[in-house]
């Protein structure tokens, strides 16, 4: 098993948590925060199958709202885009989205085992292409997308779609953060936050 913290550090992706408070917005008033990452805040929703997600990274916004964004069983469903609601300390705009509720991987589950295989394969590819420096993640993702592997066909298609998106939008992939791979209630593995801006 790889050491994710070490792998992220070697790639220059030390763990960071968004320091901003929850932005003020009528839809968010009184909501409970249920998650937070480098560029986003997740809050509860009246509908138990949805969440509000406040994103500050343009990469996330592209992934969730672009007309040509990757779609399919391994990408999150966005129900509504409520637009820009304020500005983050980073200088990027905060956008408010309504998304399907996803869940953390459960140790010992089939989806966690699949996620571990994916992360291991991605990390091995990153090591193989490390001489390319900052581009190694993009090349590693492309390598995964075109190399036969023991993964479901739907996941291979999702990797290809993600690789195409990364190239088109010139963003960087991040498959080494456990929170970037989540599951639906039915156990389907989902790329919840697989990109960032370098």
C-alpha positions as CSV (number, residue, x, y, z in Angstrom):
1,X,0.0,0.0,0.0
2,X,1.3,3.4,-0.9
3,X,1.8,6.2,1.7
4,X,-0.7,8.8,0.3
5,X,0.6,11.6,2.5
6,X,4.2,11.0,1.2
7,X,3.0,10.7,-2.4
8,X,1.0,13.9,-2.2
9,X,4.0,15.7,-0.6
10,X,6.4,14.4,-3.4
11,X,3.9,15.8,-6.0
12,X,3.8,19.1,-4.2
13,X,0.2,18.5,-3.1
14,X,0.4,18.9,0.7
15,X,-3.0,18.7,2.4
16,X,-4.7,22.1,2.8
17,X,-8.1,22.9,4.1
18,X,-10.0,25.9,2.8
19,X,-9.7,28.5,5.6
20,X,-12.7,30.7,4.5
21,X,-15.9,30.8,6.6
22,X,-19.1,29.6,4.9
23,X,-20.3,32.5,2.6
24,X,-23.5,34.2,3.5
25,X,-26.3,33.2,1.2
26,X,-30.1,32.6,1.9
27,X,-29.8,29.0,0.7
28,X,-27.0,28.3,3.2
29,X,-28.4,30.1,6.3
30,X,-28.5,27.7,9.2
31,X,-27.1,24.8,7.2
32,X,-24.7,22.3,8.9
33,X,-21.2,22.0,7.4
34,X,-20.6,18.3,6.6
35,X,-17.3,18.5,4.8
36,X,-14.5,20.8,3.7
37,X,-11.5,20.4,1.3
38,X,-8.9,22.5,-0.3
39,X,-11.3,24.4,-2.5
40,X,-14.8,23.6,-1.3
41,X,-17.3,23.4,1.5
42,X,-20.1,20.9,1.6
43,X,-23.3,21.7,3.6
44,X,-26.5,19.7,4.3
45,X,-29.6,20.1,2.2
46,X,-33.3,19.5,3.0
47,X,-33.3,16.7,0.5
48,X,-31.2,13.9,2.1
49,X,-30.0,12.8,-1.4
50,X,-28.5,16.3,-2.1
51,X,-25.9,18.6,-0.7
52,X,-25.0,22.3,-1.2
53,X,-21.4,22.6,-2.4
54,X,-19.6,25.9,-2.3
55,X,-16.6,25.7,-4.7
56,X,-13.8,28.2,-5.1
57,X,-11.6,26.5,-7.7
58,X,-12.2,27.3,-11.3
59,X,-11.1,23.7,-12.1
60,X,-14.0,22.4,-9.9
61,X,-16.5,24.8,-11.5
62,X,-15.5,23.7,-15.0
63,X,-15.7,20.0,-14.0
64,X,-19.2,20.5,-12.5
65,X,-20.8,23.0,-14.9
66,X,-19.1,23.0,-18.3
67,X,-21.3,21.9,-21.2
68,X,-18.6,19.4,-22.2
69,X,-17.8,18.2,-18.7
70,X,-17.3,14.4,-18.2
71,X,-20.5,12.6,-17.4
72,X,-21.5,9.1,-16.6
73,X,-21.8,6.8,-13.6
74,X,-18.4,7.8,-12.1
75,X,-19.0,11.6,-12.1
76,X,-21.2,13.6,-9.7
77,X,-24.6,14.8,-10.7
78,X,-25.1,18.5,-10.4
79,X,-28.8,19.4,-9.9
80,X,-28.4,23.2,-9.9
81,X,-25.8,26.0,-10.3
82,X,-26.8,29.0,-8.2
83,X,-23.9,31.0,-9.6
84,X,-21.3,33.2,-7.9
85,X,-22.1,34.2,-4.3
86,X,-19.0,35.9,-3.0
87,X,-15.2,35.9,-3.2
88,X,-12.8,33.5,-1.4
89,X,-9.6,34.6,0.3
90,X,-7.7,33.1,-2.7
91,X,-9.3,35.7,-4.9
92,X,-11.4,33.2,-6.8
93,X,-15.2,33.5,-6.8
94,X,-17.2,31.2,-4.6
95,X,-19.9,29.4,-6.6
96,X,-22.9,27.6,-5.1
97,X,-24.0,24.2,-6.5
98,X,-26.6,21.7,-5.6
99,X,-25.2,18.2,-6.0
100,X,-26.0,14.6,-5.3
101,X,-24.9,13.4,-1.9
102,X,-21.8,11.2,-2.0
103,X,-20.3,9.2,0.8
104,X,-16.8,8.4,2.0
105,X,-15.3,5.1,1.0
106,X,-15.9,2.4,3.6
107,X,-12.8,0.3,4.5
108,X,-13.1,-3.3,3.3
109,X,-15.8,-2.5,0.7
110,X,-15.6,-3.4,-3.0
111,X,-15.6,0.3,-4.0
112,X,-12.7,1.0,-1.5
113,X,-10.7,-1.9,-3.0
114,X,-11.3,-0.5,-6.5
115,X,-10.3,3.0,-5.4
116,X,-7.1,1.6,-3.8
117,X,-6.3,-0.2,-7.1
118,X,-6.9,3.0,-9.0
119,X,-4.8,5.2,-6.6
120,X,-1.9,2.6,-6.7
121,X,-2.0,2.5,-10.5
122,X,-2.1,6.3,-10.7
123,X,0.8,6.6,-8.3
124,X,2.9,4.0,-10.1
125,X,2.3,5.9,-13.4
126,X,3.2,9.2,-11.7
127,X,6.5,7.6,-10.6
128,X,7.1,6.3,-14.1
129,X,6.6,9.8,-15.6
130,X,8.2,11.8,-12.7
131,X,10.9,13.1,-14.9
132,X,8.3,15.3,-16.6
133,X,7.9,17.3,-13.4
134,X,4.6,19.2,-13.1
135,X,3.1,17.4,-16.2
136,X,3.6,13.9,-14.7
137,X,0.0,13.8,-13.2
138,X,-1.5,14.6,-16.6
139,X,0.6,12.0,-18.4
140,X,0.0,9.4,-15.6
141,X,-3.8,9.9,-16.0
142,X,-3.5,9.6,-19.8
143,X,-1.4,6.4,-19.3
144,X,-4.1,4.9,-17.1
145,X,-6.8,5.8,-19.6
146,X,-5.0,4.0,-22.5
147,X,-3.3,1.1,-20.7
148,X,-5.3,-2.1,-20.3
149,X,-6.0,-2.7,-16.6
150,X,-8.2,-4.8,-14.4
151,X,-10.9,-2.3,-13.9
152,X,-14.5,-2.1,-15.0
153,X,-15.1,-0.8,-18.5
154,X,-17.2,2.1,-17.1
155,X,-14.2,3.2,-15.0
156,X,-11.9,3.0,-18.0
157,X,-14.3,5.2,-19.9
158,X,-14.4,7.6,-17.0
159,X,-10.6,7.8,-16.9
160,X,-10.5,8.6,-20.6
161,X,-13.2,11.3,-20.2
162,X,-11.3,12.8,-17.2
163,X,-8.0,12.7,-19.1
164,X,-9.7,14.5,-22.1
165,X,-11.1,17.1,-19.7
166,X,-7.8,17.7,-18.0
167,X,-6.1,18.3,-21.4
168,X,-8.9,20.5,-22.8
169,X,-9.2,22.7,-19.7
170,X,-5.4,22.6,-18.8
171,X,-6.1,21.6,-15.2
172,X,-4.2,19.0,-13.1
173,X,-5.6,15.6,-12.0
174,X,-5.6,14.7,-8.3
175,X,-6.4,11.1,-7.6
176,X,-4.2,10.8,-4.5
177,X,-6.6,12.4,-2.1
178,X,-9.0,9.8,-0.5
179,X,-11.7,12.5,-0.4
180,X,-11.5,12.9,-4.2
181,X,-12.9,9.4,-4.6
182,X,-16.3,8.8,-3.0
183,X,-19.3,6.5,-3.5
184,X,-23.0,6.7,-4.0
185,X,-25.3,4.9,-1.6
186,X,-25.3,2.0,-4.1
187,X,-21.5,1.7,-3.9
188,X,-20.6,3.2,-7.3
189,X,-17.2,4.8,-7.2
190,X,-17.4,8.6,-8.1
191,X,-14.6,11.1,-8.9
192,X,-15.9,13.8,-6.5
193,X,-13.0,16.3,-6.8
194,X,-10.4,14.9,-9.2
195,X,-8.9,18.2,-10.5
196,X,-7.1,21.3,-9.4
197,X,-5.4,24.4,-10.8
198,X,-1.6,24.3,-10.4
